[in-house]
Amino acid sequence: MTLLNNIGALRHALDSEMARDSSVIVYGEDVGYEGGVFRATVGLQEKYGKDRCFDTPLSEAAIVGSAVGAAINGLKPVVEIQFSGFVLPALNQILAHAARMRNRSRGKFNLPMVIRMPYGGGIRALEHHSESLEAIFSHIPGLKVVIPSTPYDTKGLLLSAIRDPDPVIFMEPKKIYRAFKQEVPEEDYTVPIGKAKIVKKGEDITVVAWGALVREAQKAIDEVEKEGISVELIDLRTISPIDKETIIESVKRTGRFLVVHEAVKSFGTGAELISIVNEKAFLHLEAPPTRLTGFDITVPLPKGEHHFMIEPRQIAKKIKEVVEF
Amino acid sequence: MMFDFKFADIGEGIHEGVLLKWFVKEGDIIKEGDSLFLVETDKVNAEIPSPVGGKINKLFAEVGDTIHVGNTVVIIDDGSGDNKVESKQEPLSEDEKGAGVVGEIEVSSEVIESSDEGKEEEKEARSKALATPVARKLAKDLGIDINLVKGTGAAGRVMKEDIHGFKEDKGLEKSKEVKKTNIFAQSGENTLLRPEIKREEIKVYGEVERVPISRIRKTISENMVLSKSIIPHTSVMDDIDVTELVKLRTEQKEMAKGKGISLTYMPFIMRALSIVLKEFPVFNSSFDDIKDEIIYKRYYNIGIATDTPDGLVVPVLKEVDNKGVLEIARELEGIVERARNKTISLEELYGGTFTITNFGALGSSYGVPVIKYPEVAILGIGKIDKKPVVLNDEIVIKSMMPISLSIDHRIIDGGDAGRFLLRLKELLSNPMLLLLS
């Protein structure tokens, strides 16, 4: 066991998997010599050489497109997009090629590749650095989308993602890269993709969150529990495919549902979750399934960003609204 | 290792308490089992012992604070040294501080709980109604708790007709006027029910002083309202000729004293009661009026209403039916004493099946005792006095003990109460029977 923050867990997972499996390669902008702008890949080039960890030109389309080729040819590329907002030039490679290669080749080729990207706001960054695009990727058949919220899950999910035979979008909530530490086993383990985690059992309402908002939801829950409301908190962990079973089973017990996400409201993951709840747990519902989300706007610049970010008191208020419906 | 001491669940239904006193301060060295603090809960004042030995690292509450179950109250360093990682932490390097090229990232060494990934969790079943929003709305409008309605639809789904049917069957008075919670539900939570009566503000016509009541007073107050709003009480009174019992007790008093026991009448009465309760099991039951079932208890734990400086406390003597008079006397003295000086444990306050109140101790003869919900009867004992009694058309002097029995008239009738008292009378008038039974 060693105490690591989320960045430490990422680096540790990449390091141990590169040591274990020589087909794993890691690259992206500033990833090699500098060790990444958030320091996720520090020391990897030194340890494994420039053939396995290297810098690329500023071309996201090339980063992902080359990964598709590398994966077809038997490597396991783990590529970094410096910020999720920079991924847009690579969307054609991701949606039209990475996601479809298995289907297009009638199962002849599969692409064991991971596209890592920091995402989300709350760090007072510039425009196109703060968005949460998980719904866009989740809308595409053929992609898995994973978001860890703790160091333990970061390592376990990243190892699962690298070993997955198909492309995984690995989104990292950068706000909590260094916000806390957790014991992470040094030995090999994985956390399964597609399995949500019940962070806390409760009886009156099911709250689903992921990424940086899991911690904010926990703070809100500490508050409302003082008032006698018992909350079940689920960390979704995998956005696609959604762990329907865990959520439905929980809502059947609690009768109430709230999803909290930082991404914009409309056409989002919250809407999808609410549809699942309506379809599968309708007769158990005691209040309308509800979402608390970002506004339908571009994330504001640093000065106004706090208006956009979701805080524990808002979550607490929403929980009470749903429970008292 | 730093031991995070959380205020634990110390007994049924206790969710919070007021911190009355710290026995330790930061930096103190303590042994396992040393008292950490004194907390006043709804039921009792409890000294909370430390589960580990070590050094008090930090206190998280002050005297007068309300602490909730689960709150961290104190952190104790148990000296095992596992906290090396924390205490010997190296200063953050430039790299660690690095928040990337843009933005400001929160950097902290806060340690979150270890993952419990893969651990089995127990699944608990909870029965909530299946229903459409339309049906829920209907139930809400009619003031009906939909969870109480038996559903006739697929998989037990509550249909609109079921709700209408429930309304006609049970009548509204049940669910509307007194909001009920099934106290026998497995959750064990003894949610108090209270009639929702609108109260007007109390008008005063002169100088007054408003004094907040203590927690114990509040508990008593809630329990009394609970009992009186649910149980239709009725009472029966009588006098028992205890001349023989007085003689027996006087004879045996010295013998008991020799064994360090002060022998009162109460152990004889409790012994007699344990016999009568077995013969009349309904007096040792509870009534679940939500399921319409009587819960007969196969254990006989008798509570003694005890007058303490803080108010009424009811310590419970367990398994009275398995104990002799002297044994009862010895244990009784102990629990009453502990109730008076507030050192009684919570266990000794729970599990009663029948209660005795002794208003004779203060000189009264008759009373109308209030049943300790969810028990169904209570016996009041008056002062034993010599009285003129007519026997075979002659006036003779007898020692008489007045008794008052209150019963829950929902499940016990006056006739049952009469027969119960008759048998009690028989046993207490002929104390030899106590030994033979």
Contacts between the chains, C-beta under 8 A, distances in Angstrom:
chain1	res1	chain2	res2	distance
A	3	B	85	5.3
A	3	B	111	6.2
A	37	B	100	4.4
A	37	B	101	4.9
A	37	B	102	7.9
A	38	B	98	7.3
A	38	B	99	8.0
A	38	B	100	4.7
A	38	B	105	7.7
A	39	B	95	5.7
A	39	B	98	5.4
A	39	B	100	7.9
A	42	B	95	6.7
A	118	B	100	8.0
A	123	B	99	7.0
A	123	B	102	8.0
A	123	B	103	3.6
A	123	B	104	5.6
A	123	B	105	5.2
A	123	B	106	7.8
A	124	B	103	5.4
A	124	B	104	5.1
A	125	B	102	4.7
A	125	B	103	3.4
A	126	B	102	5.6
A	126	B	103	7.7
A	129	B	102	5.9
A	129	B	103	6.6
A	150	B	112	6.5
A	150	B	115	6.5
A	152	B	114	7.2
A	152	B	115	3.7
A	152	B	117	6.7
A	153	B	115	7.0
A	153	B	117	7.8
A	156	B	117	7.1
A	174	B	100	7.5
A	174	B	103	7.8
A	174	B	105	6.5
A	175	B	105	6.9
A	175	B	106	6.7
A	176	B	106	7.3
A	177	B	105	5.5
A	178	B	96	7.2
A	178	B	99	7.8
A	178	B	105	5.7
A	178	B	106	6.7
A	178	B	107	4.4
A	178	B	108	6.9
A	179	B	105	7.8
A	179	B	106	4.5
A	179	B	107	7.5
A	179	B	108	5.4
A	179	B	110	7.2
A	180	B	108	5.9
A	180	B	109	7.9
A	180	B	110	4.3
A	180	B	111	6.7
A	180	B	112	4.8
A	181	B	109	6.0
A	181	B	110	6.9
A	181	B	111	5.0
A	181	B	112	7.2
A	182	B	111	6.7
A	182	B	112	4.9
A	182	B	113	7.5
A	182	B	114	6.5
A	182	B	115	7.0
A	183	B	111	7.8
A	183	B	114	4.6
A	183	B	115	7.8
A	191	B	117	6.2
A	197	B	117	7.2
A	198	B	121	7.2
A	201	B	121	7.2
A	203	B	126	7.0
A	225	B	70	7.9
A	226	B	68	6.3
A	253	B	126	5.6
A	253	B	128	7.7
A	255	B	128	5.7
A	282	B	132	7.4
A	283	B	130	4.2
A	283	B	131	6.2
A	283	B	132	6.6
A	283	B	157	6.0
A	284	B	128	6.7
A	284	B	130	6.4
A	285	B	133	6.9
A	286	B	128	7.8
A	286	B	136	6.5
